[in-house]
Amino acid sequence: MNALNSILIEGNVIANPKKRETPRGTTVCDFKIASSRFYRQDDITEEEKSVFDIESWAKLAESCAQNCTEGRGILVVGRLKQCEDGTIKVVAEHVEFKPQIKKSS
């Protein structure tokens, strides 16, 4: 039986990305995004925030390294990967960058 391993997350980049290369020269880009959910409890609006570690590879990594600036909204489609230390990352397979709003000074 094949298992489905797919995730879609929309959020904001919370730190500038870290770009690196494997020993074979493949580009890897690591960054974090935060996604919030708002709900009402006893007439008070509460916020639940989740932070996700994202890893992208090759051409997508190059694009993420250039476009994933802190605060930018993005949508990530990927798969979950459990690391040797037990943490779980999202390996990006597709990333959409939301338009950046230019602040007028």
C-alpha positions in Angstrom: 0.0 0.0 0.0 1.3 3.4 -0.9 1.1 6.1 1.8 0.1 9.6 1.0 2.6 12.1 2.3 1.5 15.6 1.3 1.1 19.0 3.0 0.0 22.5 2.0 0.9 25.4 4.3 0.3 29.1 3.8 2.1 31.5 6.1 4.8 34.2 6.4 8.6 33.8 6.3 9.9 34.6 9.8 13.6 34.7 9.1 15.8 35.2 6.1 16.7 31.9 4.4 20.0 30.0 4.8 21.4 28.7 1.5 24.0 25.9 1.4 25.4 23.3 -1.0 25.7 19.5 -0.6 29.1 17.9 -1.3 27.9 17.2 -4.8 27.1 20.8 -5.5 23.3 20.7 -5.1 21.8 23.9 -3.7 19.6 23.6 -0.5 17.7 26.4 1.1 16.3 26.2 4.6 13.8 28.7 6.0 11.0 28.9 8.6 7.4 30.0 8.1 4.7 30.8 10.6 1.0 30.1 10.1 -1.7 31.5 12.3 -5.2 30.4 13.1 -7.6 32.7 14.9 -10.6 31.5 16.9 -13.1 32.9 19.4 -13.3 31.7 23.0 -15.5 33.4 25.5 -15.9 36.5 23.3 -12.1 36.8 23.1 -10.2 36.3 19.8 -7.3 33.9 20.4 -4.4 33.2 18.0 -2.7 29.8 17.6 0.6 30.1 15.8 2.6 27.2 14.3 6.1 27.4 13.0 7.4 25.1 10.3 10.9 24.3 9.0 11.0 24.2 5.2 13.7 22.7 3.1 13.9 23.3 -0.7 16.3 21.8 -3.2 18.0 22.6 -6.6 16.3 25.3 -8.7 13.5 25.8 -6.2 16.2 26.4 -3.5 17.8 29.1 -5.6 14.4 30.8 -6.1 13.6 30.5 -2.3 17.0 32.0 -1.4 16.3 35.0 -3.6 12.6 35.6 -2.8 12.0 34.4 0.8 12.5 37.6 2.7 11.4 38.0 6.3 7.7 38.8 6.4 6.8 37.7 2.9 3.7 35.5 2.5 4.2 32.2 0.8 2.3 29.0 0.0 4.3 25.8 0.3 3.3 22.4 -1.1 5.5 19.6 -0.1 6.0 16.4 1.9 6.9 15.6 5.5 10.4 14.3 6.4 11.5 13.0 9.8 15.1 13.9 10.5 17.6 11.7 12.4 17.2 13.8 15.5 13.4 13.2 15.5 12.3 16.7 14.2 10.0 16.9 11.3 10.7 19.2 8.2 8.6 20.1 5.2 10.4 19.3 2.0 9.1 21.9 -0.5 8.0 20.6 -3.9 6.3 23.8 -5.0 6.4 27.4 -3.6 4.2 30.3 -4.5 5.4 33.8 -3.4 2.7 36.2 -2.5 3.0 39.8 -3.9 5.1 42.1 -1.8 3.5 45.3 -0.7 5.8 48.2 -1.1 5.6 50.7 1.8 5.5 54.3 0.7 7.8 56.6 2.7 
